[in-house]
Amino acid sequence: MASKKYVYRFDEGRADMKDLLGGKGANLAEMTRIGIPVPPGFIITTEACREFYIEGRKFPPGMEDQVREELKTLEKNTGKKMGDPENPLLVSIRSGAPISMPGMMDTVLNLGLNDQTVEGLARNTGDRRFAYDCYRRLLNMFGDVVLGIEHQKFERILEMQKDRKNVSFDHQLEAGDWEEVAREYKRLIERETSNPFPQDPMEQLFMAIYAVFNSWNNDRAKIYRKINKIPDDLGTAVNVQLMVFGNMGGDSGTGVAFTRDPSTGTNQLYGEYLINAQGEDVVAGIRTPQPISALEEEMPEVFRQFVDTCQLLERHYRNMQDIEFTIERGRLYMLQTRNGKRTAQAAIKIAVDMVKQGLITKEEAIMRVDPAQLNQILHRRINPSARLDVIAVGLPASPGAACGKIVFDADEAEKMGQEGEKVILVRTETTPDDIHGIVAAQGILTSRGGMTSHAAVVARGMGKPCVCGCEALRIDYDHEQFTVGGQVFRKGDLISIDGATGQVIRGEVPMVDPDLSDEFRELLRWADEVRTLGVRANADTPEDAAKARDFGAEGIGLTRTEHMFMAQDRLPIVQQMILAAGPEERSSALDKLLPMQRGDFYGILKAMEGLPVTIRLLDPPLHEFLPHAEELAVEITRLRMTGGSPGDLAGKEELLRKVRSLSEFNPMLGHRGCRLGITFPEVYEMQARAIFEAAAMLVREGRRVIPEVEIPLVIDVNELAYLKEMVVRVAGEVMKETGVSFEYTVGTMIEVPRAALLADEVAAEAEFFSFGTNDLTQTTLGFSRDDAEGKFMADYLGKKILEENPFVVLDRKGVGKLMKMAVDLGRKTKPDLLIGICGEHGGDPDSIEFCHQIGLNYVSCSPFRVPVARLAAAQAKIKNG
Amino acid sequence: MASKKYVYRFDEGRADMKDLLGGKGANLAEMTRIGIPVPPGFIITTEACREFYIEGRKFPPGMEDQVREELKTLEKNTGKKMGDPENPLLVSIRSGAPISMPGMMDTVLNLGLNDQTVEGLARNTGDRRFAYDCYRRLLNMFGDVVLGIEHQKFERILEMQKDRKNVSFDHQLEAGDWEEVAREYKRLIERETSNPFPQDPMEQLFMAIYAVFNSWNNDRAKIYRKINKIPDDLGTAVNVQLMVFGNMGGDSGTGVAFTRDPSTGTNQLYGEYLINAQGEDVVAGIRTPQPISALEEEMPEVFRQFVDTCQLLERHYRNMQDIEFTIERGRLYMLQTRNGKRTAQAAIKIAVDMVKQGLITKEEAIMRVDPAQLNQILHRRINPSARLDVIAVGLPASPGAACGKIVFDADEAEKMGQEGEKVILVRTETTPDDIHGIVAAQGILTSRGGMTSHAAVVARGMGKPCVCGCEALRIDYDHEQFTVGGQVFRKGDLISIDGATGQVIRGEVPMVDPDLSDEFRELLRWADEVRTLGVRANADTPEDAAKARDFGAEGIGLTRTEHMFMAQDRLPIVQQMILAAGPEERSSALDKLLPMQRGDFYGILKAMEGLPVTIRLLDPPLHEFLPHAEELAVEITRLRMTGGSPGDLAGKEELLRKVRSLSEFNPMLGHRGCRLGITFPEVYEMQARAIFEAAAMLVREGRRVIPEVEIPLVIDVNELAYLKEMVVRVAGEVMKETGVSFEYTVGTMIEVPRAALLADEVAAEAEFFSFGTNDLTQTTLGFSRDDAEGKFMADYLGKKILEENPFVVLDRKGVGKLMKMAVDLGRKTKPDLLIGICGEHGGDPDSIEFCHQIGLNYVSCSPFRVPVARLAAAQAKIKNG
């Protein structure tokens, strides 16, 4: 039986054979195929690697023979021979996985050198120093990579040699020194492995191939795959290629280049090179490379050839290329090409430019930009080139960066804010009492609480940077300072926070502002032409609504009314309402809130004139608006022991009783959402009235407004029917009182499994559904987000129990199954039912694709993510039709 | 078009026409049909009532004519005539709904009397006093029921007449007095309604029918229906029947009887009667009635006829009958028969006796006993005939009654318990620190916390009576007393609690012990023959396991291991494990726990020798084993202010930090269940080892044991696979170490929606499923049980948003849909997958029926409910096949 084909010559492969030949190999083959100068060689397939593992780390049968065969061809084509002291064939051995894993696996250069061939190389090149430099590099790499000898041990020998010669740099060493070093390296190898360095080049070759296969499963490769979610069973290919040398003198060199600027996208060659150097010298940064443009003067002919090749490669691949090249004695060789990594800004500019150049279609341009990367440019952020003194890392609770003076108290934050100071409010955690401080601060930093803690939710709502749950901080309110890692930070000290990474940084750092470039706006217009999924924003204020509209939102998918309740001037009234002894006192508080809420809704509806605005009635449990029981209990103890005024004490005790009676074991599953509307209909009634009175005012002003009244946390059609009846009644009353008629609809959140399971029934009373996937994820998985992310999510992801954090990427299998069910059941009852999503997943590209697949009408996300969603929705359409 | 038939003569109906004729009417018709002496009459159908409401409270067309028609027939058959002063026809008007609603709707007797016919009645009976007594009764009832005049106003006139005559009792009034009273009643009616009392008997009749229809929707009827879950749209029938009079002298009388003793089930006539009285006099209790046996001497002939009739009725209905009768001048009339209400004990005895008499089949006997009623006899309970001084009512958290001295401290409870005192532990709420007190107490009473509070869960686990969340109690630990309703109860005072009703009672009350009578055991044996659904018990101790086995449990469906962790001698070790600085310290604590857990499992497995025992690995969040943060914070404040020892303070502060770091926002959705196993595998490993070492010991003793290791709170097959691998490894290790092999399986709880949704995947790794419907209900509905039952469940049930409390009766539509899905998906992967339920629903008859329908293998419930489940499972099989 003829064995499988495990080895491909470069001229047998193509770019689309990446799975079999690895990325590097496939591109080497492709370049060879289209006539670009590439040192010849061959590729051992990823399949051979996979079988190597299946066979218990043995080469699959036939592979070795095929390698020997191709080596013979290589010898014939180059006129060199492995182990021939006269004209030795030297090769490089490089790994190359289907998905790039830079630096994770092993490479051996100059393979084929031994005590004889090194002399041949010296003779042929007339450069003994070069030859022994190559040899010692092989011994080092082979010793390290293939034989597993600590790199430091080679390093120490080299340093000793420099000491002996009393020099500081490698290039100060001479031929004899390298010869001495090579000798010492061979001794080291023999000492460490009890075997001499293999002088047989074929033995070297197979040992190196074995080592590369092995390196697929070294620790750093495994960790890299875990982090980058690369499957463990792909395997790596091995590239065996004729060595070319950039270190053969002043007419040799090596470099890397991008066909366009990878950080701005500008259409000009970008890169650098070193004369008389090997590739690793560029990476190591020992000498400062020259910009690629300098090559034009130094070697005009080579430069022109290089520019032509770059253009050819870009046109061929129809994408910006990341290229490695070597010049050996005036001859240009390409050693690698691949699609270049780029910043979000560059990705956008390159994609749009390439459409204009006719290189790619608009759809391809849309697919070229990774929506996840856009976060980089949609928030104020720390200048990526800044050096940071990171003192701690917390949870990245609300993206954006901020800088300011440390302040520990909300009142003080407000005062300093009014005086024009920039402050960062630092608290163990925040409560509604801190809202005015949060408003005044540039950013929020807490030492406790998760991604849905008060600070995080409020900050995200305000689009304000927040790092929370930064447990390394020890906050000492009494002394107005915090300590972290033994350092003390006092009130007034400057710190910066990065809400996108969770970093807390000493001092002030330079920032970069967000910006929708013209190219970006153009790309998004193309995306809008393609996508069928609508994009709305979650916004609680007219400012946010306006921002969202500017970013292209086609409506508001979620307006939370509770944040309005938490404003400092309202909180006392809200508390009065909650603590009311009876309906009368409650209704007097509600009377005071009505005009305020009407004002809120007036502003938002006006900002979104002509577009739908989903307004969710009060959702959080009432105790969120009250002080904490523990703080009260401590205060009462203090009052008792210091003999404070009996009136004070009694008041606090009464308040504590009420707080306790409202406190809940599991607030997430407690008395909130429409359950509040069922037990305190007057609260929802006030809100409905505020919405409709605002709508009537705007209609009278000649504006079209489309409020969608949303009932949260429904589990049964009966809740919806009960509350809808009230809403419809109030709408009728307002129309009668004002003599104005206005549009409106009534619908519901789907955020509890039961609502999804019974969506056919619920749809009978709902004019729209909106998936609240934050809560739906919490209930479907039985995961309290704050608790999960603080306590066990890391283990769940680390042990691969879950592939992704389900609060970031929608859990398609579980939550998605329920959503699909709800869509199908809901549309069974009402084929035209409007269905959207307003959980944080509405801004996540992967989740947006799923929303497209199951036929939602729109996604709704934070204003800053609206561009992300527009792009992701277009990509979903292109991928899924 | 001929109108619908709205009126049925008694001889036109049958017992099975209850929906149309109402219960009373159908049975009057049935008795008429089988030749039992019933005063003639006719029935206006429930359909007429329903149409009455549809038409806006108007009689449906044709109904009145049909009534007139049947009245003529009645006149012909009786020889009497409505309004005929010579021989007036008098009738009673009684409501009669398809489902009995005793006392809820209206009745008018003696209808047909007016100023003329009363004289005729006087002449014909020769008893003027009797005639005017009848007349004034009509005026009173008609005035009250039909005309809506306050009953008190009639009462006052009667009292004035007695004052005038200077007498105390009705029977001291003479004919003239009644005449005078009737006159005053008529004046009252004219004054109140501006119309005289209608003298036309036909007008009286239709007004009375109208009033009965109307009374279907009076407030007390509506409330009764709500409480008893009777649909609002059934409507009531109206029975028009010839009056017979038990108050016509010494040869007349009236009474009620049961064909068997309704409290014991003994097969002998049971009832009482009054000579010379109308039915309402028996009910009113003005005179003491005589036992039915006395009738044999007073009227032997009538008695024999009555006994025969009773036997006939019982044989005819094949059920114990509740009968009303009247004797008019020596003639016996039956006025009502219906299946008699009975105690659980009686229901069982009657059913079993009737099988032995050949009256009913075993299957019918099984269907005759309401499983819900069995609670009465399966717990120690308060003697139903005791007079109770109820001082407050809390949540019925754990059934059973208990009595003892009040004690406010767990240590003291333990001390007094050891001295042989019976105590009730009274706490605002309990914590794990109180366990030894709970163990020592007869029962637990708390002022805070819901049905799943610590006290409730622990008490139910121990089968110990508990009333919790009794908010009326103000507990004052400092003075060792509580106040309720202005009364003070001190340490040492005697109280009783009833955990089945939530009542808290002053003093000691007489108790009745639970008892499985021979008849009950026989009935349950029949049930076992019929049912296909298995019945297991939830038990955490060998004692409970033994009890469950005695009650017929076929295995343990849930052994919770956490209660074992809470034992007073273990808690410090458990806390040491939790607070451990690192794995080493943790493992030293686990080493101490291992032999204890092994002992636990040894005991339970031994008690259930030969039967399967499902052992759930640790489930609750770790902070449940630690003190409360608030208490610690208060203590720290106190220590600081009093300048306590710095060491103490630092220790408490460190503990508080740890408690805080473990505390959770929503513990129900937090770091618990298998999430603990994922993050602290060593805890689960210790438990697995304890189980298997116990199993090995028992196998070596020659016993067969079948442990089923259960992984809780699974949401993904990966969790199960990860932990199962560990369990299987440990089993292998133990087998190797002990040289003993043993049976075991590994399976999972299905208690989170995602597990149900992905049950096909989960089943691949599971050898069994057990539905944890308590948690599954919490997550599917997004209801925290403790919060829901304390805060909004009452509104949800009151406003009919939900039909039933879903924590008591399984929510078939939502939770049930998920369960069905999980069963189908699970069996798709493994057709023979063993599936059970261990939530509290496993003891609820309605939920058991559903479990039978969706094909579960078994239900598991608390030991005391095992007989309930056996019966309910048999009923489910009989009903559903």
Interface residues (C-beta under 8 A of the other chain):
Chain A: R448 G450 E471 A629 E630 A633 V634 T637 R638 M641 T642 R660 E664 F665 N666 P667 M668 L669 G670 H671 R675 I678 T679 L713 I715 D716 N718 E719 Y722 E751 V752 P753 R754 L757 L758 D775 Q778 T779 T780 L781 G782 F783 S784 D786 D787 A788 K791 F792 D795 Y796 K799 K800 I801 L802 D811 K813 G814 V815 K817 L818
Chain B: R448 G450 A629 E630 A633 V634 T637 R638 M641 T642 R660 S661 E664 F665 N666 P667 M668 L669 G670 H671 R675 I678 T679 L713 I715 D716 N718 E719 Y722 E751 V752 P753 R754 L757 L758 D775 Q778 T779 T780 L781 G782 F783 S784 D786 D787 A788 K791 F792 D795 Y796 K799 K800 I801 L802 D811 K813 G814 V815 K817 L818
